[in-house]
């Protein structure tokens, strides 16, 4: 570890420990070289003040320290002491003298032979101890492996979590060594550390990450979709690293299974041929197991070999090369073949094998059951408040249980779609997806390359949904904030936006049971006639309808009234070719598009401030609002297909200054979190003011 002199602002003491030098700094705090009362050198991590001041964080920190104390000492830097009550929380671990793996490989080159084998085995022993204590490391990487005189040591449990605790959906970790489930924000368990183990061993063998370098989005896409590069690995170590880097967590070996494999000379079985009559590229050796090789007892050997056959078959599947986002999605489920991908197998396009007529799952003639996993932030908050704020925790639990629109805004959305579709099918329910990733969506132009990638991404989502029932809320704000119109970028093209939305609708509607709804804005923003013109421009007739109130807090009845007015305007304009929406012209009910209403935040209706502000920003974290009608298709309105929770109740609308100076929201007296961030007290307020009440 590199020692750096203390800075002027650094403390000199942490409890009874004298701080001597800086060892490093991370997201949670600064790590110092310290000296204990008995003269023992230790590593002291001081937690950042902004975290220490948070009571909820301190409670979590105390639980994590207790878990870390349970980890066996060998192959790790054990926890020696901690203070979770003082002014500044800190954690004390054994000081491991020695360089980290990343520095050694960068300076001296890749490891080989027994040095590499020993590293892999020692790291697996450390993970076995860590996981045995119920802890998930979550940031295993070369920089967190120290090469001490007594062997490799895995360090830094600063962002570890209890394995049985609820994981945040936020991405935590170092991009090049993350697991696919970390990238996608899915539940993270011990299998995620196994993936990071594989990436770290691959780095040690080759001097580079198995998923290459480049921008963070590029690397993350490779982790989710591409096979790893395993240069410098051979034999059994190659096989087990390939198994550890399988995309599906359940297919990876455990730490104990890794050790079992590395301690025997029994090779993994050969992957079977692929279905095309050729041979899939193998992740393991071609030689069969030797009967004379030492190994486990027959019964145990059968169990181990069966498990390894699954690993290698999975590894062979992921080394089939793919190119393009659409092909990457298709490789995880149904899809279309990317003609530029080498080694891919032709699969029918979603439309090619369809024999059923298209149908909207929200118009099934009964109250449809909706599915979404527990809202992660509300669910996590409920657990954090369970002991000290049981009533608030109960409300958060109820809030988390309401089905919401599953947001798809990141490149690596495939796993989230697949998981939701599968779980919904098992429950005879319908997932609702909110797609919010259109380039230039803040009413500006977009580069053609970005748009091409977006459409590949949409095709990938459609391929993942396949024949399953689903509803899609397509790009909120995309028509309300239209390029080339007032208050938007004058250089943007409305026609281009219309074409992009039409292409997206076409891709999603190639599935027989997918309903797609376009942006319908809200009452007075930007207005009924402009929105009708824009819906027609985006070919509303190709979609299932439109959605309203995603950016507003209008009560349900007001939102429904606006939706009916907009629907009638669309029908009249399409029938007559007129540019206005005269009230005395009757619309044909059969030609009126249906719509859905966002009721996730409208229980108390819109906000009218009592004070005068230069810019009231009535849409931005309005006080005194509550969640509204629960998601249902039993709306009692012919044109209203469903009430849905689209906008999340507990996410901030941004820094609301309301036209005043300073950072604080003058209405609330606090600095609001950035747009899209979780705000626990805001969520609690909206749960407390729910209308109808949460039950």
Buried (B, 14 or more C-beta within 10 A) or exposed (E): BEEBEBEEEBEEEBBEBBBBBBBBBBEBBBBBBBBBEEEEBBBBBBBBEEBBEEEBBBBBBBBBBBBBEEBBEBBBBBBBBBBBEEEBBBBBBBBBEBBBBBBBBEEEEBBEEEBBBEBBBBBBBBBBBBBBBBBBBBBBBBBBBBBBEEBBBBBBBBBBBBBEBBBBBEBBBBBBBBBBBBBBBBBBBBBBBBBBBBBBBBBBBBBBBBBBEEEEEEBBBBBBBBBBBBEBBEEBBBBBBBBBBBBBBEBBBBBBBBBBBBEBEBBBBBBEEBEEEEEBBBBBBEEEBEEEEEBBEEEEBEEBBEBBBBBBBBBBBBBBBBBBBBBBBBBBBBBBBBEEBEEBEEBEBBBEEBEEEEEBBBBEEEEBBBBBBBBBBBBBBBBBBBEEBEEBBBBBBBBBBBBBBBBBEBBBBBBBBBBBBBBBBEEEBBBBBBBBBBBBBEBBBBEEEEBEBBBBBBBBBBBBBBBBBBBBBBBBBBBBBBBBBEEBBEEBBBEBBBBBBBBBBBBBBBBBBBBBBBBBBBBEEBBBBBBBBBBBBBBBEEBBBBBBBBBBBBBBEBBBEBBBBBBBBBBBBBEEEEEBBEEEBEBEEEBBBBBBBBBBBBBBBBBEBEEEBEEBBBBBBBEEBBBBBBBBBEBEBEBBBBBBBBBBBBBBBBBBBBEBEEEBBBBBEEEBBEEEBBBBEBBBBBBBBBBEEBE
